[in-house]
């Protein structure tokens, strides 16, 4: 199953992601937020299956080519027809992004 929204956002942001410094979040705090907010639909830990088959697991999202913290920021702040509008404060957003990117095996 493909994740066109994330792939589209990632591809659009590849060219514009250079030179943007981003404040890093805390992956452990991000895991806590993900358990509370994201886990009803998404598999948040490596090796899990998403409860909602249309919701990609976090590990797969993290491995989308070009999925940078900037791309995730945009993706999480953009409405998707299959995803509820979640409201995270800036720290929670940075923390969830730090957690998701930690699953991709990239620095």
CNS distance restraints for C-alpha pairs under 8 A (distance, minus, plus):
assign (resid   1 and name CA) (resid  54 and name CA) 7.95 0.50 0.50
assign (resid   3 and name CA) (resid   7 and name CA) 6.25 0.50 0.50
assign (resid   3 and name CA) (resid  56 and name CA) 6.89 0.50 0.50
assign (resid   4 and name CA) (resid   8 and name CA) 5.83 0.50 0.50
assign (resid   5 and name CA) (resid   9 and name CA) 6.20 0.50 0.50
assign (resid   5 and name CA) (resid  75 and name CA) 7.62 0.50 0.50
assign (resid   5 and name CA) (resid  80 and name CA) 7.41 0.50 0.50
assign (resid   6 and name CA) (resid  10 and name CA) 6.01 0.50 0.50
assign (resid   6 and name CA) (resid  61 and name CA) 7.38 0.50 0.50
assign (resid   6 and name CA) (resid  64 and name CA) 7.77 0.50 0.50
assign (resid   6 and name CA) (resid  67 and name CA) 7.88 0.50 0.50
assign (resid   6 and name CA) (resid  71 and name CA) 7.97 0.50 0.50
assign (resid   6 and name CA) (resid  72 and name CA) 7.86 0.50 0.50
assign (resid   6 and name CA) (resid  75 and name CA) 6.37 0.50 0.50
assign (resid   7 and name CA) (resid  11 and name CA) 6.10 0.50 0.50
assign (resid   7 and name CA) (resid  64 and name CA) 6.72 0.50 0.50
assign (resid   7 and name CA) (resid  65 and name CA) 7.75 0.50 0.50
assign (resid   7 and name CA) (resid  67 and name CA) 7.94 0.50 0.50
assign (resid   8 and name CA) (resid  12 and name CA) 6.13 0.50 0.50
assign (resid   9 and name CA) (resid  13 and name CA) 6.16 0.50 0.50
assign (resid   9 and name CA) (resid  71 and name CA) 6.11 0.50 0.50
assign (resid   9 and name CA) (resid  74 and name CA) 7.24 0.50 0.50
assign (resid   9 and name CA) (resid  75 and name CA) 6.37 0.50 0.50
assign (resid  10 and name CA) (resid  14 and name CA) 6.18 0.50 0.50
assign (resid  10 and name CA) (resid  64 and name CA) 7.86 0.50 0.50
assign (resid  10 and name CA) (resid  65 and name CA) 7.37 0.50 0.50
assign (resid  10 and name CA) (resid  66 and name CA) 5.27 0.50 0.50
assign (resid  10 and name CA) (resid  67 and name CA) 5.39 0.50 0.50
assign (resid  10 and name CA) (resid  68 and name CA) 7.39 0.50 0.50
assign (resid  10 and name CA) (resid  71 and name CA) 5.25 0.50 0.50
assign (resid  10 and name CA) (resid  72 and name CA) 7.89 0.50 0.50
assign (resid  11 and name CA) (resid  15 and name CA) 8.00 0.50 0.50
assign (resid  11 and name CA) (resid  66 and name CA) 6.55 0.50 0.50
assign (resid  12 and name CA) (resid  16 and name CA) 7.75 0.50 0.50
assign (resid  13 and name CA) (resid  17 and name CA) 5.76 0.50 0.50
assign (resid  13 and name CA) (resid  70 and name CA) 7.63 0.50 0.50
assign (resid  13 and name CA) (resid  71 and name CA) 6.12 0.50 0.50
assign (resid  14 and name CA) (resid  18 and name CA) 7.78 0.50 0.50
assign (resid  14 and name CA) (resid  66 and name CA) 6.18 0.50 0.50
assign (resid  17 and name CA) (resid  70 and name CA) 6.70 0.50 0.50
assign (resid  22 and name CA) (resid  69 and name CA) 7.68 0.50 0.50
assign (resid  22 and name CA) (resid  70 and name CA) 7.63 0.50 0.50
assign (resid  23 and name CA) (resid  94 and name CA) 7.38 0.50 0.50
assign (resid  24 and name CA) (resid  94 and name CA) 6.35 0.50 0.50
assign (resid  24 and name CA) (resid  95 and name CA) 7.58 0.50 0.50
assign (resid  24 and name CA) (resid  98 and name CA) 6.69 0.50 0.50
assign (resid  25 and name CA) (resid  30 and name CA) 7.63 0.50 0.50
assign (resid  25 and name CA) (resid  91 and name CA) 6.97 0.50 0.50
assign (resid  25 and name CA) (resid  94 and name CA) 4.51 0.50 0.50
assign (resid  25 and name CA) (resid  95 and name CA) 4.14 0.50 0.50
assign (resid  25 and name CA) (resid  96 and name CA) 7.47 0.50 0.50
assign (resid  25 and name CA) (resid  97 and name CA) 7.13 0.50 0.50
assign (resid  25 and name CA) (resid  98 and name CA) 5.20 0.50 0.50
assign (resid  26 and name CA) (resid  30 and name CA) 6.14 0.50 0.50
assign (resid  26 and name CA) (resid  94 and name CA) 7.38 0.50 0.50
assign (resid  26 and name CA) (resid  95 and name CA) 4.74 0.50 0.50
assign (resid  26 and name CA) (resid  96 and name CA) 7.84 0.50 0.50
assign (resid  26 and name CA) (resid  98 and name CA) 6.02 0.50 0.50
assign (resid  26 and name CA) (resid  99 and name CA) 7.13 0.50 0.50
assign (resid  27 and name CA) (resid  31 and name CA) 6.18 0.50 0.50
assign (resid  27 and name CA) (resid  95 and name CA) 5.50 0.50 0.50
assign (resid  27 and name CA) (resid  96 and name CA) 6.67 0.50 0.50
assign (resid  27 and name CA) (resid  97 and name CA) 7.69 0.50 0.50
assign (resid  27 and name CA) (resid  98 and name CA) 4.84 0.50 0.50
assign (resid  27 and name CA) (resid  99 and name CA) 3.95 0.50 0.50
assign (resid  27 and name CA) (resid 100 and name CA) 7.74 0.50 0.50
assign (resid  27 and name CA) (resid 102 and name CA) 7.09 0.50 0.50
assign (resid  28 and name CA) (resid  32 and name CA) 6.53 0.50 0.50
assign (resid  28 and name CA) (resid  95 and name CA) 7.60 0.50 0.50
assign (resid  28 and name CA) (resid  99 and name CA) 6.79 0.50 0.50
assign (resid  29 and name CA) (resid  33 and name CA) 6.39 0.50 0.50
assign (resid  29 and name CA) (resid  92 and name CA) 7.74 0.50 0.50
assign (resid  29 and name CA) (resid  95 and name CA) 5.80 0.50 0.50
assign (resid  29 and name CA) (resid  96 and name CA) 7.43 0.50 0.50
assign (resid  29 and name CA) (resid  99 and name CA) 7.96 0.50 0.50
assign (resid  30 and name CA) (resid  34 and name CA) 5.98 0.50 0.50
assign (resid  30 and name CA) (resid  92 and name CA) 6.61 0.50 0.50
assign (resid  30 and name CA) (resid  93 and name CA) 7.87 0.50 0.50
assign (resid  30 and name CA) (resid  94 and name CA) 7.65 0.50 0.50
assign (resid  30 and name CA) (resid  95 and name CA) 4.08 0.50 0.50
assign (resid  30 and name CA) (resid  96 and name CA) 3.86 0.50 0.50
assign (resid  30 and name CA) (resid  97 and name CA) 7.08 0.50 0.50
assign (resid  30 and name CA) (resid  98 and name CA) 6.67 0.50 0.50
assign (resid  30 and name CA) (resid  99 and name CA) 5.19 0.50 0.50
assign (resid  30 and name CA) (resid 100 and name CA) 7.97 0.50 0.50
assign (resid  31 and name CA) (resid  35 and name CA) 6.10 0.50 0.50
assign (resid  31 and name CA) (resid  44 and name CA) 7.70 0.50 0.50
assign (resid  31 and name CA) (resid  95 and name CA) 7.81 0.50 0.50
assign (resid  31 and name CA) (resid  96 and name CA) 6.59 0.50 0.50
assign (resid  31 and name CA) (resid  99 and name CA) 6.02 0.50 0.50
assign (resid  32 and name CA) (resid  36 and name CA) 6.52 0.50 0.50
assign (resid  33 and name CA) (resid  37 and name CA) 5.95 0.50 0.50
assign (resid  33 and name CA) (resid  38 and name CA) 7.61 0.50 0.50
assign (resid  33 and name CA) (resid  92 and name CA) 6.82 0.50 0.50
assign (resid  33 and name CA) (resid  95 and name CA) 7.90 0.50 0.50
assign (resid  33 and name CA) (resid  96 and name CA) 6.70 0.50 0.50
assign (resid  34 and name CA) (resid  38 and name CA) 4.75 0.50 0.50
assign (resid  34 and name CA) (resid  39 and name CA) 6.11 0.50 0.50
assign (resid  34 and name CA) (resid  44 and name CA) 6.75 0.50 0.50
assign (resid  34 and name CA) (resid  96 and name CA) 6.46 0.50 0.50
assign (resid  35 and name CA) (resid  39 and name CA) 5.13 0.50 0.50
assign (resid  35 and name CA) (resid  44 and name CA) 7.25 0.50 0.50
assign (resid  37 and name CA) (resid  86 and name CA) 7.91 0.50 0.50
assign (resid  38 and name CA) (resid  42 and name CA) 5.79 0.50 0.50
assign (resid  38 and name CA) (resid  44 and name CA) 7.40 0.50 0.50
assign (resid  39 and name CA) (resid  43 and name CA) 6.00 0.50 0.50
assign (resid  39 and name CA) (resid  44 and name CA) 6.12 0.50 0.50
assign (resid  39 and name CA) (resid  50 and name CA) 7.92 0.50 0.50
assign (resid  39 and name CA) (resid  51 and name CA) 7.83 0.50 0.50
assign (resid  40 and name CA) (resid  51 and name CA) 6.57 0.50 0.50
assign (resid  40 and name CA) (resid  52 and name CA) 7.70 0.50 0.50
assign (resid  41 and name CA) (resid  50 and name CA) 6.08 0.50 0.50
assign (resid  41 and name CA) (resid  51 and name CA) 5.25 0.50 0.50
assign (resid  41 and name CA) (resid  52 and name CA) 4.84 0.50 0.50
assign (resid  41 and name CA) (resid  55 and name CA) 5.99 0.50 0.50
assign (resid  42 and name CA) (resid  49 and name CA) 7.73 0.50 0.50
assign (resid  42 and name CA) (resid  50 and name CA) 4.55 0.50 0.50
assign (resid  42 and name CA) (resid  51 and name CA) 6.22 0.50 0.50
assign (resid  42 and name CA) (resid  52 and name CA) 6.58 0.50 0.50
assign (resid  42 and name CA) (resid  55 and name CA) 5.47 0.50 0.50
assign (resid  42 and name CA) (resid  56 and name CA) 6.22 0.50 0.50
assign (resid  42 and name CA) (resid  57 and name CA) 5.27 0.50 0.50
assign (resid  42 and name CA) (resid  58 and name CA) 6.85 0.50 0.50
assign (resid  43 and name CA) (resid  48 and name CA) 5.38 0.50 0.50
assign (resid  43 and name CA) (resid  49 and name CA) 5.32 0.50 0.50
assign (resid  43 and name CA) (resid  50 and name CA) 4.08 0.50 0.50
assign (resid  43 and name CA) (resid  51 and name CA) 6.78 0.50 0.50
assign (resid  43 and name CA) (resid  56 and name CA) 7.42 0.50 0.50
assign (resid  43 and name CA) (resid  57 and name CA) 4.60 0.50 0.50
assign (resid  43 and name CA) (resid  58 and name CA) 6.17 0.50 0.50
assign (resid  44 and name CA) (resid  48 and name CA) 7.22 0.50 0.50
assign (resid  44 and name CA) (resid  50 and name CA) 7.83 0.50 0.50
assign (resid  44 and name CA) (resid  57 and name CA) 6.20 0.50 0.50
assign (resid  44 and name CA) (resid  58 and name CA) 5.21 0.50 0.50
assign (resid  44 and name CA) (resid  59 and name CA) 7.37 0.50 0.50
assign (resid  45 and name CA) (resid  57 and name CA) 7.96 0.50 0.50
assign (resid  45 and name CA) (resid  58 and name CA) 7.04 0.50 0.50
assign (resid  45 and name CA) (resid  59 and name CA) 7.20 0.50 0.50
assign (resid  46 and name CA) (resid  58 and name CA) 7.64 0.50 0.50
assign (resid  46 and name CA) (resid  59 and name CA) 5.86 0.50 0.50
assign (resid  46 and name CA) (resid 103 and name CA) 7.15 0.50 0.50
assign (resid  48 and name CA) (resid  57 and name CA) 7.50 0.50 0.50
assign (resid  49 and name CA) (resid  53 and name CA) 7.98 0.50 0.50
assign (resid  49 and name CA) (resid  57 and name CA) 6.69 0.50 0.50
assign (resid  50 and name CA) (resid  55 and name CA) 6.30 0.50 0.50
assign (resid  50 and name CA) (resid  56 and name CA) 6.63 0.50 0.50
assign (resid  50 and name CA) (resid  57 and name CA) 5.64 0.50 0.50
assign (resid  51 and name CA) (resid  55 and name CA) 7.83 0.50 0.50
assign (resid  54 and name CA) (resid  82 and name CA) 7.98 0.50 0.50
assign (resid  56 and name CA) (resid  60 and name CA) 6.53 0.50 0.50
assign (resid  56 and name CA) (resid  61 and name CA) 6.61 0.50 0.50
assign (resid  57 and name CA) (resid  61 and name CA) 6.43 0.50 0.50
assign (resid  58 and name CA) (resid  62 and name CA) 6.07 0.50 0.50
assign (resid  58 and name CA) (resid 100 and name CA) 5.90 0.50 0.50
assign (resid  58 and name CA) (resid 103 and name CA) 7.30 0.50 0.50
assign (resid  59 and name CA) (resid  63 and name CA) 6.43 0.50 0.50
assign (resid  59 and name CA) (resid 100 and name CA) 6.97 0.50 0.50
assign (resid  59 and name CA) (resid 103 and name CA) 5.29 0.50 0.50
assign (resid  59 and name CA) (resid 104 and name CA) 6.13 0.50 0.50
assign (resid  60 and name CA) (resid  64 and name CA) 6.52 0.50 0.50
assign (resid  60 and name CA) (resid 104 and name CA) 7.73 0.50 0.50
assign (resid  61 and name CA) (resid  67 and name CA) 7.42 0.50 0.50
assign (resid  61 and name CA) (resid 100 and name CA) 7.56 0.50 0.50
assign (resid  62 and name CA) (resid  67 and name CA) 6.24 0.50 0.50
assign (resid  62 and name CA) (resid 100 and name CA) 5.74 0.50 0.50
assign (resid  62 and name CA) (resid 101 and name CA) 5.22 0.50 0.50
assign (resid  62 and name CA) (resid 102 and name CA) 7.65 0.50 0.50
assign (resid  62 and name CA) (resid 103 and name CA) 5.99 0.50 0.50
assign (resid  62 and name CA) (resid 104 and name CA) 4.56 0.50 0.50
assign (resid  63 and name CA) (resid  67 and name CA) 6.89 0.50 0.50
assign (resid  63 and name CA) (resid 103 and name CA) 7.86 0.50 0.50
assign (resid  63 and name CA) (resid 104 and name CA) 4.95 0.50 0.50
assign (resid  63 and name CA) (resid 105 and name CA) 7.92 0.50 0.50
assign (resid  66 and name CA) (resid  71 and name CA) 7.66 0.50 0.50
assign (resid  67 and name CA) (resid  71 and name CA) 5.64 0.50 0.50
assign (resid  67 and name CA) (resid  72 and name CA) 6.56 0.50 0.50
assign (resid  68 and name CA) (resid  72 and name CA) 6.24 0.50 0.50
assign (resid  68 and name CA) (resid 101 and name CA) 7.44 0.50 0.50
assign (resid  69 and name CA) (resid  73 and name CA) 6.07 0.50 0.50
assign (resid  69 and name CA) (resid  97 and name CA) 6.12 0.50 0.50
assign (resid  69 and name CA) (resid  98 and name CA) 7.44 0.50 0.50
assign (resid  69 and name CA) (resid 101 and name CA) 7.09 0.50 0.50
assign (resid  70 and name CA) (resid  74 and name CA) 6.35 0.50 0.50
assign (resid  71 and name CA) (resid  75 and name CA) 6.07 0.50 0.50
assign (resid  72 and name CA) (resid  76 and name CA) 5.93 0.50 0.50
assign (resid  72 and name CA) (resid  97 and name CA) 6.46 0.50 0.50
assign (resid  73 and name CA) (resid  77 and name CA) 6.24 0.50 0.50
assign (resid  73 and name CA) (resid  93 and name CA) 7.33 0.50 0.50
assign (resid  73 and name CA) (resid  94 and name CA) 7.95 0.50 0.50
assign (resid  73 and name CA) (resid  97 and name CA) 7.18 0.50 0.50
assign (resid  74 and name CA) (resid  78 and name CA) 6.07 0.50 0.50
assign (resid  75 and name CA) (resid  79 and name CA) 7.99 0.50 0.50
assign (resid  76 and name CA) (resid  86 and name CA) 7.97 0.50 0.50
assign (resid  79 and name CA) (resid  83 and name CA) 7.23 0.50 0.50
assign (resid  79 and name CA) (resid  84 and name CA) 7.59 0.50 0.50
assign (resid  79 and name CA) (resid  85 and name CA) 6.18 0.50 0.50
assign (resid  80 and name CA) (resid  84 and name CA) 7.31 0.50 0.50
assign (resid  80 and name CA) (resid  85 and name CA) 7.81 0.50 0.50
assign (resid  88 and name CA) (resid  92 and name CA) 5.60 0.50 0.50
assign (resid  88 and name CA) (resid  93 and name CA) 5.63 0.50 0.50
assign (resid  89 and name CA) (resid  93 and name CA) 6.11 0.50 0.50
assign (resid  90 and name CA) (resid  94 and name CA) 6.17 0.50 0.50
assign (resid  91 and name CA) (resid  95 and name CA) 6.07 0.50 0.50
assign (resid  92 and name CA) (resid  96 and name CA) 6.07 0.50 0.50
assign (resid  93 and name CA) (resid  97 and name CA) 6.14 0.50 0.50
assign (resid  94 and name CA) (resid  98 and name CA) 6.07 0.50 0.50
assign (resid  95 and name CA) (resid  99 and name CA) 6.22 0.50 0.50
assign (resid  96 and name CA) (resid 100 and name CA) 6.13 0.50 0.50
assign (resid  97 and name CA) (resid 101 and name CA) 6.02 0.50 0.50
assign (resid  98 and name CA) (resid 102 and name CA) 6.10 0.50 0.50
assign (resid  99 and name CA) (resid 103 and name CA) 6.83 0.50 0.50
assign (resid 100 and name CA) (resid 104 and name CA) 7.26 0.50 0.50
assign (resid 101 and name CA) (resid 105 and name CA) 7.72 0.50 0.50
assign (resid 101 and name CA) (resid 106 and name CA) 7.34 0.50 0.50
assign (resid 102 and name CA) (resid 106 and name CA) 7.03 0.50 0.50
assign (resid 102 and name CA) (resid 107 and name CA) 7.46 0.50 0.50
